Amino acid sequence: MPAYNENSSEFIASTFAREDEALRRARVDSPERGLPAISVRAEEGQFLQMLASAAQATRAVEVGTLGGYSGIWIARGLAAGGRLITIDVNEHHSAVAREHFEHAGLSDRVELLNGNGLEVLSQITDRGPFDFVFIDADKSGYPDYYEWGVSNLRPGGILCAHNAFRGGRILDAEPEDEIARFVEFLAQAAEDERVISTIYPAGDGTLIAVRK
């Protein structure tokens, strides 16, 4: 019987994914300053950091900066000289995240860009191929973000897309139209012959795809 639950999550976080002061500040300060409290969980952040490290990533992209919490985890997993380009459409989110990156001592590793996700991605394509891509933005844009990400990953590069379970709604017997379209997206990703993919089940689930 599966044993993953809230207690398991807390155990993983307290044992393997303990927050330092900079991470804790980014997580707590963001909602206090009006940002939605939708950051990844600590064990998800640790997993992102581990994947970035496993990919020996020097060129990483994040779509959806929010308050910088996940970006701190990712940036800390980069190889020496690595750089994270993180994108957010909301200027207030970016301002808060910039403070958190600076407080974490990561200003030299993180480039924060404001604007529409796809438009900004099109502007940085020539800076690839990339080693690591993390998507955690508007869900309707996931098919396009995914396609850009896979197309611009090097062989062996890793793409992650957060909220794959959509709060459990992908398992509804008769999902609403928007969720049904998201389920179709997940099926397309699963059948994409360019990658090996699965869903990491912690938190709200993260789609993981490794470029062949």
Buried (B, 14 or more C-beta within 10 A) or exposed (E): EEEEEEEEBEEBBEEEBEBEEBBEBBBEBBEEEEBEEBBBBBBBBBBBBBBBBEBBBBBBBBBBBBBBBBBBBBBBBBBEEBBBBBBBBBEEBBBBBBBBBBBBEBEEBBBBBBBEBBEBBEEBEEEBEBBBBBBBBEBEBBBBBBBBBBEBBBEEBBBBBBBBBBEEBBEEEEBEEEBBBBBEBBEEBEEBEEBEBEBBEBBBBBBBBBBE
